[in-house]
Amino acid sequence: MAACGSARRSASRSRSPIIRRSRAGKNPVAEPAGADALVFAGVSKVFGTGTTRINAIDDLSLAIKAGRVTGLLGPDGAGKTTMMRLAAGLLRPDRGRVHVLGEDITKTARSVQSRIGYMPQRFGLYEDLTVQENLDLYARLQGFAAAARPARFAELLKLTALGPFRARPAGKLSGGMKQKLGLACALLRVPELLLLDEPTVGVDPVSRRELWYIIAGLRASGVSVLISTAYLDEAERCDEVLLLDRGRVLAQADPAAMEAELHGRCFKVTQPTTTRRALQQALLARAEVLEARLEATSVHVLLAPATPPLELPDTQWQDVPAQFADVFVDRLHARRPAPARAEAITAISPLAGETVLEVRGLNRFFGDFHAVKDIEFTVRRGEVFGLLGANGAGKTTT
């Protein structure tokens, strides 16, 4: 299994700009269209005992079709990582069966792991090794033919745009670059099923887009992808979404179909006589409002079923399409009690607008690297000041 040390023994052969795959010198073996890449049948996984017992996966039954990108979403503690590890054969179920690419992974783990790739949530490479040294190491661990390595490395470095950084230690890469290096190692032998555990967490929007471009290319080449994500907008990039909570399936469907079920319940609300934040607080105080999110010039509202627009002074309500974040909130609302509404914070100082932080001509070097260059900004009391930039832009150093 890519990224876990088990690999097929034969050299790769060209199949597409991304795919180079072989099994013992034979042509790639793909699951037929409509086949199931992954099946859970009555699977349970428990951690701990007694009062510390946690049912991470609770009698889970589902099937994921081959050749598709399936998104795995759920709140913290939903069981996403446990499900990924069960699918990768890194954990054994306490009950039930896990079939991967038509094989029972509890019985034929080594065989199955040679056909799948797994990228864990935490960066799993060696930070003191360079990009190239990590690729070399994983190629040796996977038994990748030495003669085929240079061409494959060149493809992966081009695919991930890491070519200019091949001599840089992995520990000095930005978050997005680390994730792309992890993906490159997982793709040395392109798998039939790729398991990605939150690969875009902590990654800037540009790197997220690049990672999704790679995933789209894999899908076009016939690879089945199961990706867990903490970003609800990424659900709309998937062919199918699996919503998990407390080890059970809440929903499994095309994200567009799930959004369509909320027709007539989502609105863009404006109120010219007050601020967006004050309007948001007023809306969240109403039991009929399941969600109220700030947008650029309005508040996006999800109402409970069969609830007409609320009669609030000077508000304008415009019916808008649902977003996947609305689906997420609506499905969880049926299972979990509504969180307590936060009390408004009493003003701690009348000196609104007072400067509390002023930065002028800030510079910081790490050796020859100019991490922060002539930065200037001012933060005033009562102001939320954001630092935005790509990974490696200098935000943390500033």
N, C-alpha and C positions, 0 to 999 in steps of 0.2 A: 504494500500500500504506500503510495507516494506520501512523503512526510512522516511515515511511521516505520520505514526501514525494510518493508517487504516489497519486492518488485518482480516483474517478469524478467526473464533472463536473456531475451533476444534483443538485438539492435532494432531501432525504429526504422520505419520506412515511410516515405512521403505520402501523405494522403490529402492534405490541405495546407494553407499557410500556417495553421495552428496545429492540426492533428498530424502526429507521426506515431503510428501504433503498430505493434505486431505481437503475436503470441506464438512463441516457438517457431518463428519463421513463417507462420501462416498469415492469411489476410485478416484484417480486423474482424472481430466477431461482435456485431451490434445486436442489441435487442430488437426484435421486430416491432414495427409501428403499432402502437396500442398496447404493447406488453407492459408489465409492471416492472419498474426498476427497483422498487423497494416496497415490501409488504410487512406490516406489523400485524400479528394476529393474537389478540388477547394478551398483550405484553404488559408486564408490571415490573417495576424496579424500585426497591425500597432501600433507603439508607438509614442507618441507626437502628436503635431498638427502644422500646418503652416510650418514655416521654419525649425522646429525641427522634423518634421514628418519623421519617419523611417519605411519603409516597410520591417519588419524583415522577414516575410514569405509572398510571393507574388504569389497568385493563384497556390498553390502547390498541385499537384496530383501525388500520388505514391502508391505502394503496396509493403509490405515487407512480404515474405513468413515465415510461422511458421517453427520452428525446425532448424533454421539456425542462424549463426552469421553474422550480417550485419554491416559493417563499415560505419560510417557517417563522411565524411571528407569535409573540406572546409577551406578557409582562415578566419582570424578573421573577425567577422561581417557577416559571411555567413548565420547565422540563426540556427546554430546547437543546441545551448542551448534552444532557443525558441521552436524549433521543439520537443526537448526532453520534455520540460515542457507542451507543448500541448498534447503530447502523454500520459503524466502522469496525465493529468487532472488538472494540477496546473494553467494553463491559458485556457481561452476560446477563440476560434477563432472569429474574427470579421465577417468572411464569411466562408462558407464551412463546411464540416463535418469531424470529426476524429472518425474512427471506430477502436476500440482496442479489439482483441479477439472476433470479431463479434458483439460488442456492441457499440452504439453511446455514447462516453464517456461524451458528454455534457448533455446527458439525464440520464445516469445511472452511474455517476462518482463513487459513493461509491461501487457499485457492481463491477465495473471494477477494481478499485484501490485495492480491496481485492485479485485480481488475478495477480497483477503486482508488480515488485520491481523497485525502483528508487534510484540511487546513484548520488547525485549532484556533480557538479564540485568542489565546495569548501567543505572542511572537515566539515561535519554537525553534528558531535557528540560533547559530552561534555568533554572538555579538562581537567577539574578538577576531573572528574570521572575516575576510573580505567577501564581497559579493561573489567573486569568482571562486574563492575557496569554499564557500558554502555550496555552490553548484557542483564543484568537483567532489566534495564530500558526499553529497546526496546521490550523485551519479554512481560513485563507488558502492555506497550502501545498497543501491537498487540493482547492482549488477549491470548497469548500462554499458554497452560495448564501448571500449575506449576509442575505437576508430570512428564511432558515430557521434561522439561527444561534441567536438568542435562545431559541427554544423547545427546540432540541436541547441547548444549554448547560444550560438549566434542568433538563432530564431527567437529564443526566449528573451534574450537581452533586447532585441529589437521590439518584440511584442510588448514588453514591460517598460521600454524606454530607459533601461538601466545600463545600457552600454557605456555611457560616459562615466559611470560610477563603479565599474567592475573591480577597481582596486581600492575602493573605500570600505573600511570596516563596517559590518552590518550595524553595529551599535551606534554609528554616527550618521545613519540614514534617517530621513524624516519618517514620520509615521506612515505616510502613504507609500513611500519607497520600501519600507520594511514589509508591508502587506504584499506589495507586488513581488518582492523577492520570495516571500513565503509561497505565493501562488506559482511562481516560476519553478520552485523546487517540487511542488506538488504536481506540476505538469511535465516533468522530465519524460515520463512515460504517460502520455495523455490517457486518462482513465475512461472507462465506460460510464462510471458514476462518480461525480465530484461532490464532496461534502464540504461546504464552506461555513464555518461557525463565526458569524458576525465579522466578516472580513473588512467591513467599511467603518467600524466603530473607531472614532478618534481620527478619522481621515478627512482631509479638507474636501470641499465639493469638486474641485478639479480632479483630484486623485480618485474620488468615488466614481466620477464619470468615466475615467480611464479603466477602472476595474470592471465596471459594467459593460464597457465596450469589449473587453476581453471575454467576459461571460457570454455576451451575445454571440461572439465568434465561435465559442465552444459549442453553444447550442446549435448554431448553423451547421457545425461539423458533426452533429449527431450525439454529442455528449449530454447525458442527463445530469442536471445540476440541482442539488438541494442546498439552499442558502438561507441561513437564519440572519435576521437583521433587526436592529433596534430602530431603524428609520422607516416610519410608516409610509412615506412617499415612495420608497423603493418597492413596496408591494405592487404598485402599478406597472412595474417593469417585468413582473413575473407572469407566466402563463397560468399559474394556479397558486392560490395562497392557502396555507394551512394555519389556522389560528388555534393556538394551544394555550390552555390554562390549567394549572395544577395537575399536569400529566394527562389531561383529557382533551379531545378535539372539540372545539366550540363550533368551528365551521371549516369547510374545505370546498373551495369553488373558485371560479374565475373572478378576479378582483372587481372587474367592471360589473358583473352580475350582482355581487354583494353590495356594491355602491348603489346600484339601481333599486335595491330593496328599500332604500331610505328616501325615495322620491317624495317630495313634499314636506320633508322634515328639516331641511337645512336652509338657512337664510343668511343673507348679508344684512347686518343691522347697522344703521348710522343714527347719530343724534347730534345735530350741529351745536346744541347748547351746552355740551359737556365734552370731556376728554374721552378717548377710547377706553382708557383704563378704568375710569369711573363708570362708564357704560358696562364694561365687562363685569365689574363687581356687582352692579345692580342686577344684571342678568343672572349671574351665578347664585344670587340670593333667592331666586325663584326655583321651586321644586320641579317645575315643568322643563327646566333647562338642564339637559344632560351635559352639555359642553358649550363653552364660550371661549373662542380663541382670537387673540388679537391678529389682525391683518393690517396691511399698509394704511388703509383709510377707513376701516370698518371693523366690526366684530363678527366672526363666523359663528353661527349658533346652530346647535343640534337640539331639537325639541323631542320630548317624549312622544310616543305614538298617539295619534288622534288629538294632537294639541295644535290649535290655531295660533297664529302670531299673537304675541302678548300685547296688551294695550298699555304701553308705557309712554309717558308724555314726550312729544316731539321726536319720536323714533320713526324711522322708515325701514320697512322690511321688504327685502327682495329675495324671492325664491332662487336658490342656486343649486347646482349639482353637488351631491355628496362627495367627500374625499374619503380616502381609506381610513384616515384618522377617526372619522365619524363612525365607520363600521367597527373599528376597534373599541371605541368607547361604548357604543350601543351593545355589542355582544358581551363585554365585560360587565356592563351595568346590570344585566340580567342575573349574573352569578355572584357579584360582589356588592356589599353595601356601599352606598355613596360615601365618599370621603367627607370628613367634617370640613365645613367652610371656614377658611381662615378669617380671623377678625382683622378689621382694618387697623393698621399700625398708627398709633398716635404720633403726631409730628414731634420730633425730638429737638428741633431748633427752628426758630423763626428766621434764621439767616439763610433763606433760600437764595441760591446764586453765589454764595461765598465760595471762593476758590479754596479747595482742600488739597489739591495736588497739581503741581506745575512742573512740567518737564521741558527743559531747553537744551538743545545741542547734545543730546545723549548719544554716546558712542560706546561700543563694546567689541573688543577683539578677542578671538580665541586663536592664538598663534597668528597665522596670516589671514585667518578668516574674519571678515568684517561682519559680525552678526547683527549689530544695530548701528545704523548710520544716520547721524544728525536728526534724531527723533525729537519732535516738539509737540506737546499737547497740554491741555488744561482740563481738569475735572472739577466740577462745581458741586457743592453740597446738594443732595437730593437728585443728582443726575446719575443715570445708568450709562456708563461710558464703555463702549465695546471696542475690543481690538480684533480686527478681522484680517485674515491672510492665509495663504496656503501653508501646508506643513513646511517647516524650515524658514518661514518668513521672519522670525525673530520675536514672536509674540511672548513666548515664555521668558526669554532673556530680558525683554523690556519689562 
